[in-house]
Amino acid sequence: MTKALLGKKIGMTQIFDEAGVLVPVTVLQVGPCFVVQVKNDREGSCKAVQIGFDERKRKNTPRPQLGHFDKARVDPRRVLRDVEPEDGAELEPGQSLGAEVFSGIEFVDVTGISKGRGFAGVIKRHGFHGGPASHGSQTHRRPGSIGPGTSPGRVFKGKKLPGHMGAERVTVRNLRVARVEEGRNLILVRGAVPGHNGGYVLVRKTKAVHAKG
């Protein structure tokens, strides 16, 4: 088995836990993922596994990639990613992996691309308080001073300013797994994960657990 799988965010819903408490969950489709390549080191031990997710039409796949998939006897996939295998795992090209990878796992980390918000000001983008709202103020939503004028005579790198917001790689750690449905390749995690419905995510077994609830 591997320590991570590619998947897709289906959406959010709510379920009752064992104590009868209503909790919000995000539904993730993890798999089926297919092993496309097994990468070994000089000693022959497996160091990484390339997996593919989400079927792609052959006519829309570049010819070099078609040869890569045909070598593994796998239909073309939209997303490829290298993931870490479990210790002692024996994986072969063409092997299918699904939600059973997370059976018995209590916490996972989910990585995705956050929703794009376009160009945003400092109040929306960085949470600035803003200026006075009345009495002749002309600095309601402006960033204010961005640095000294004479020395150093420039704006420091990393200064919080207006700009493009969102559409960034975000990882949410230690999400509790509420349910695993192996037959449908679905897992339900408590809370929200980054990205829009239908967006691709990487679900990884948590290394260090710091429970959030």
Secondary structure, 3 states (H helix, E strand, C coil): CECEEEEEEEEEEEEECCCCCEEEEEEEEECCEEEEEEEECCCCCEEEEEEEEEECCHHHCCHHHHHHHHHHCCCCEEEEEEECECCCCCCCCCCEECHHHHCCCCEEEEEEECCCCEEECHHHHHCCCCCCCCCCCCCCCCCCCCCCCCCCCCCCCCCCCCEEECCCEEEEEEEEEEEEEHHHCEEEEECCCCCCCCCEEEEEECCCCCCCC
